[in-house]
Amino acid sequence: MSLVNLKSFNDYIMDEFLQEGYVCLDGTCGNGHDTLTMRKLVGKSGKIYSFDIQEDAINSAKELLSSKKLDCENIEFLVDSHEKIDLYVKESIDFAIFNLGYLPGGDKALTTIWDSTKKSLEKTLEIMRKGALLSVTAYPGHEEGYLERNQLKEYLLSLNSKKYNITNLNYFNQKDTAPETFIIEKRK
């Protein structure tokens, strides 16, 4: 594992945590790399809900999985806001991941927004089974991302420590605009 970027850390977490048959949520599908990793690890018996408000992102994700010769039968691709997960996900989940900000290579004016993200995280925490993990990476390198990261920190500090363990990974010796990942475990 390399600490060059937080994606490699999230891949490591998924590789160590996910098991065949797990139910997962990709709250920000983007170009599909996390959905791909989840699909490889949960196999055909698992289930993945993959959200993005941009149809181009969902199409890119489908193309990525197809290029890797992986079928998508157990992946529900949803062109909708992650704040509406309760309309689609009716079961407990084992793992969820959110990469906040904008679509890499996409329109930088289209970003996640804290109000929507907060609703989504609240709903995700509700449907997580005990022992489940939620990974949230914030990208404060742009104005909305900076605000969202700060609000995310405040929100996570307010969570009950008897219900959740929260780990924060950041680049301590880098600028305040470096990405930051939070891992939330729903305690057993």
Order of alpha helices (4+ residues) and beta strands (2+ residues): alpha-beta-alpha-beta-alpha-beta-alpha-beta-alpha-beta-alpha-beta-beta
